Structure formats: structure tokens, C-alpha cells
């Protein structure tokens, strides 16, 4: 087991700062997968099906952004904060999602 856990020296090479669509796309795709799973756990199949709609997912991602409502050609909507959704209570999440 200890062979699978990187040492502090090895871990310095595991975290990389980068930018651009090619770097961000898999991260955003992972966040979308988490949101789909979260909707199934915190809501109903109806909620999960609702966020599978591209425009609804786009609205959710924009809500999670640090520059929400302020699109910049270079920086987009800013950083995505998954915690903005995951920190919502179950009822708040369901009510907010159903209004979209």
C-alpha cells in the first residue's frame, strides 16, 4: 500500500498549473458527472433527467462560476466552484433546480 502513496517529493510533480480548453474540458466533464450523481442521490430521477439537458447544465455551471454574469473573452466565467452546489441543502438544491 505504501508504494501507491507518493512521497512529498514525488507529489510535487503531480500537481500542474495549466490553462486552456484542453486542460479545463476534462475537469468540467468530471464536475458534470458529479452533479449527475449528486442529483440522483439528493433528488429523483426527474431531477437527474432535467440536468442532463445541455442548457440546464450550462446554467448550473454558470451559477457555480466565480465570475457569474460577467463573461470575459479570455477568462470566461472564471473558476468553477463545485462547493456552491454541493453545500446547498437537499431542499434548496431540488427547489433551485426545478425553477430552471
N, C-alpha and C positions, 0 to 999 in steps of 0.2 A: 504494500500500500504506500509506503513512504517513497517509493520510486516514482509514483504517479504524481506526487505533490512537488511542484517546483520549489527550489530553494529561493531565497530572497534575491540572490544574484541572477538566477535563471528567469525569475519573474519580471525583471527589468526589461527583458526583451519581448515579453508577451503583450504588453500594452503599447499600442501605437496610436499616435495622434495623426489623423489624416482628414481629408475633406473631399467633397465632391459627391456626385450622384452615385458613382460606382461603389463608394465606401458606405454611403448612407442607405442605399436601397435594401441591402440585406438586414440592416438593423431595423428599419421601418417595417419590413415584412415580418420580422420576428415580433415586433410590438403588435402588429395586426393579429398575428396568431395568438398572442397572449390575450388580446381583447376578445377574440372569438371564444377562447376557452373560458375566460372570466365571465362572459355573458351567459354561457351555458351553466356555469356554476351559480351565478348570482341571480339569474333570471329564468326565463323559459326558452323553449325552442323558438318561440316567436321573436324574442329579443335577439337571439343569435342569428336568425334569418334576416332580421332587419339590418344588422350591422354588416351583413355580407353584401349589402348594396354599396356600390363604389362611392356614391355621393354621400351616403351616411357616414361611411368610414372616413372619407375626406374631412367631413365636418368634425368628427371626433378627434382626428389627428390635429386639425387646426385649433381646436379647443385646448389641446394639450400643449400647444406651442408657446414658447416664451414671447414671441412677437405677434401674438394673435391679433388679427385685424390690421396688421401693418406689414404687408408683404414687401420684401426688398428683393430687387432683381439678383443681387449677389448672395444674400443670406437667407432668402426665402422667408419662412415664418419663424426662423430661429431654431432653437433646440426643442426637442420633443420631451416632455416630462410625463412619463408613464404614470407617475405617482398621482397626477391630477385626477386620473380616473380611478386608480386602484384605492385611493384614500377616500373616495366617495362612499357613503353608506349604501347598503343594498337598495333601500327605497329611493334614495336620491338618484342613484345610477339608473334604476328602472324608469323612474318618472322623467328624468332628463332625456333618456334615450327614446322614450315613447313620444316625446314632443318633437323630435327631429323629423 
